[in-house]
C-alpha cells in the first residue's frame, strides 16, 4: 500500500540520511518515477523533504524531524531484529514487509539504543544459507503472485482455487478451504480441507492460485501446531513407508535429516555412533538413501533392508575385484585392448 511505502521512505531518510532516488527505488522495490511522486506527496503533506543537486546530491529530511512511533526497549528491539534476520520471510513472500517492519523497529528506539541494537543483531546469525559442511540450504521458490493469492485466502477465510502438480502426476485445478500456512526447514505447506477431507499441499508445487469470494468452510479458531502434529503422524504411519533402525556416524546426521521423511533419536553407542530410527517413503528409498552413506551408516533392521544392502555391496566388491585382475594383466604403459 502507498501509505506503508511513504512511511518506509521517511524512515529510510531518517536512518541513512541523504539518499538518491535510485537508492530509494531499489530499497522500496519501485521505479524512480514512483519515488519522485512519493517525495512530492510527502512535501505536500508537510514532511520537510528537500533535494540537493550535484554529484553527491539526493533527498534528505530537515535535521530534527522525527516520526511519532511507539518506543521499544533494547531487548525487545534486539529480539525482533534477530528474528527478522532468519530466512522464513522468503518462504511466505514477506521479505519486503519484513524490511519495512525492521526499519520501523529501528526508528522506534531511543537515539542512544539505536546503534547498539543494530550492532548486536548483526552478531546473531539465524539459519545461514550453508552449514558447516558447505551444504546449501534449499528454500522453496514460490511465485510472488501465487503466494499473495494463497496468503489472501488464508487470512480472509475465503475458498482458494489452486493449480497443483503432485509428484509424478499431471497438474490440475482444485478448490480447497484453506486453514493455515506452515513452514518446515524452509519448505512451505498449505493446510486445507477439500470436500471435508484433510489435505496438505506443498506450496512449491502450486503453479497458480486464485482467492475466491466465497467464504471457506473452516472453524473460527485454529491450532496449527496440533493439526500439523496430527497430519504428520498420519503421514508417517500410512502407505508403504518403512521405518529403519540404523547406526550412523554423528557427522552425517544432518544429511540423513535431509533425506529421510522423519528421524527419531535413540541413545549413542559406545563407539560414538548414533542409533537412530528413520522413516523412508518405501524400501527402495531406504536402500538408496543408506547406500549414499557408505560405511558411515549400518542398517540394523529390517532384515530385508540389510539383505538388499549386502547383495548390492557384494556385487560392487565383485565388480571391482574383477577390474583389479584385468588391470593387473595389462603391461605398464600399455592401455587395455578395446572390446
N, C-alpha and C positions, 0 to 999 in steps of 0.2 A: 504494500500500500504506500501511496505517496507520503502520507503523514509520517510513517515509520522511517522512510528514506530521508525526509527532511531532518528528523531528529538525529539520524545517523550522520548526516552531513555536518550538522553543528558539532556533534561530539568529535568527529574526526578533526575538525579545525581547532577545537579546544585542546585536544590532546597532542596534536602534532604540529600545531602552528600553521604557517603558510604552506598551502598545497596547490599544485596546478590542477586545472580542470581534468587533464589526462589521468593524474593520480587518483583524483576523486572518482572519476568514472570507473576506473579499474577496481577500486575498493567497493563501490556500490553496485558494480556489475550493471552499469547502464552506459549510454552513449554520452559523449562530451556535450552534445546539444541538450540532453536532458539535464545534465549538471548545471549548465548555464541558465536554463529555465528555472531550476530549483533555487539557484542563487538569487534570481530576480524575485521569486516568490518570498524568500526569506527577508530580503531587503524591504519588500512591500509590507511585510508583517512586522517590521520594526527591529529585526535582528541585525545588529551592526556588522554586516559583512562588507569588506571593501576589497578592491582589486589593486594589486601592484603590478605594474607593467615592467618589461625588461627581461633580461636573460634569466634572472633569478626571481621573477615575479610569480604571482599566483593569487590565491584568495586567502583572506585571514579575517579573524574577528578582532574587534577593538579590545585592547587589554582590559581585563577585569570583568568581562562578560561571563556570566555563569548561568547554566540552566538550573531549574528547580527540580532536582531529583532526590528521592529518599536516600538517606545515608546508610552505609553498611559498615560494620566494624571490620578490623583487619582479617580475622579468621574467617568470617562469613564470606568476604570477598575472595580470600585465598581458596576456600573450598569450591566456590563457583568457577573461578579461573582455572583451577586444576581439573575439575570435572569437565570443563569445556575444552581441555587440551586433548581429550580422547578422540577416537575415530567413529564413535557411534553416530555422530551427526551425518556422516557420509551415507549411512545406510538408509535413513529415512528422508534424505534430501533436505536437511535442515541446516546446511553449512552456512548459508547467508544469514539466516535468522540467528544462529549462534554467534556469528561475528558481530552482528548488531547488538545482541544482548551483552556480549563481553565489553563492548565499548561503553555501554550504559553502566555496567558494574564498575568499571574503572573510573568513570566520571563521577559516580556517586560517592567515591571515597573522599575523605578529607585530604587536603593537599599533602599533608605530611605522610600519609599512608599510601598514597597512590604509587609512588615509585617502588617502595619496599614490597608491596603486594605483588606488583607485576614482576619484579625480580625474583621473588620467592616462587611464584608459579612457574617460572622458567626452569627452576631447579627440580621440578617434578615432571616425570615423563610417564604418560599413561598409554599403554598399548602401542608401542612403536611399530613401524611397518615391517621390521625384520627382528628375528630373535637372535640369541647369541650364536646360533649356527648359521646366521645369514640367510635363513629361510624367510621369504617374503610372505607377509600375511595377505591373504586374498580377500578383498572386500567385494561383495556382490555389487555389480553395476546395474542400476535401475534408472531408466529414462526419467528425466525430471518431470515431464508432463504426466507420465503414468503414476509417479509417486504422489503428485499433487492430487490427482483424482482419487487414489486409494485413501490418502490421508483425509480428504474432504468427506468421503463417505463414512469413514470410521468415526470421525468427530461429530458429524452432523446426524449420524444414526440413520443414514439412507441406504437403500439397496445399491449394490455395486455390480456392474457388468464387466467381466474381465475376459480377455483373450489369453487363455492359459495353455502352455505347452508342457505336458507331463513328460518325464523322461521316457524316450523311446516311442512316443506316440505323437500323432498329429495334433497341432493346436486347435482348439475350438472355443467358441464363446460360451460362457455360462453366467448366470445371475446368482449372486450369493448375498447373504445377510452378514455383513462384517461385524466382528466382535471387538477385535483389537489387533495391535501390531506388536511383534516380539522380535528382538534381535539377539542372536546367539552366536558368539565368536564371529562377528561381522557378517553373519547371514541373517537376512530379514524374512520374517514369515507373517502372513496374514491369517489370523484365526477367524473362522467364519462358520456359518451353517448353510447348507443347501438342501432345500426341501425338508428341513428339520433335522438333517444328519450333520454331525460334526465334520468339518473339512479344514485342512491346514494346507496353505499354498505358499510355496517359496516365491518371494517377490521377484527374484531374478528371472523367473520363468513366466512372469506376467508380461506379455508383449504389448498390451494396450489395456486401458481401463476407462470406464465412464461411470461417474456417480449419477445415479438415477434420482428422480424427485420423490419416488415412493419411499415411505418410512420402512426401515428394516425391522424384521421380526426378531427382537432380542430383548433380554431383560434390562431393566433400567440400571442396575448396578452390576459390576463385574469384578471378579477376582482372577486376573490374568495369570498370576503365579500358580494358583490352584489348577486352572484349566490347562496350562502348559504341562504341569506335572502329570495330570491325568492322561493327556493325549500322548505324552512321551512314553508313559508306562504301557499304554495300549499298543503304540507303535513297536516298542521293543519286544512285546510278547506275541505279536501277530506274524502271519505269513511264514516264510521259510527261514526266518532269522536263526542264526546259530550262535550260541554262547561258548566261548573258548576260554579255558583256564591255561595260562601261559606264564613262563618266566621270561623276564625282559631286562636287558641292560638299562640302568636308570637313565643314561644319556639319550636313549631312544624313545622315552615315554611320550614326548610331545609329538613325535612322528606318528606314534600309534593313535594319539588323540585325533590327529588329522585324518586318519584312515578309517578307524572303527566308527560304528554308529554310537557306541557308548562304551565307557571304560570305568570299571569299579575297582578301587584299590584294595589290595589284600596286604598281608604282612610281608616285610622284606625277608629274603632268605639269608642264611649265614654268610654266603659269599657276596652279599650286597645286591644281588639281583632282586627285581620286584616280582612278586606273584600278583598277577592281575587277572580280572575277569572282563573279557571284551566281547561285545556283541557285533556281529557282522551280518550283512544282508543275507548271505547264504554260505554254503560250504565252499563254493568256488571263490567267493570274495575273501573268505578267511584264508584259504590256501594261498591265493595270490598275495594278500597283504603280508602274511608271515614270511613268505619266501623273500620278500624285499629286505627283511632284516638279517638274512643270513644266519650266522651263528650267534647273533646278539639276541635272538628270540628262540624259545623252545616251547612248542605246544605240548601241554600235559594231558589235555582232554578237549574234545572227544577222541577216542582211539582211531576213528575213521580218518580224522584230520592228520594225526601222527602217521598213519599208514600211507596216506597220499603224499605227504611231505617226504617220507622215507623213500618212496618209489621215485619221486622226482629227483631227490638228491643222488640216489643210486644211479639213475640214468645219466645225470650230469657227470658224476665221477667216472662212469664207464666211457662216456664220450671223450673226456679229456685224457683218460688213461690211453685210449686208442690213439689220440692225436699225438701224445708224447712218444709212443713207439714209432709212429710214422715219421715224426720229426727226427728221431734218433737214427732212422735208416737213411736219411738224406745226408750225403757228404757235406762237410762245412763249405760254405761259399757257393754251393750249387742249389738253386731253387728246386722245389719238387716238380716232377713232371706233370703237365696238365692232364686232366682226366679226359 
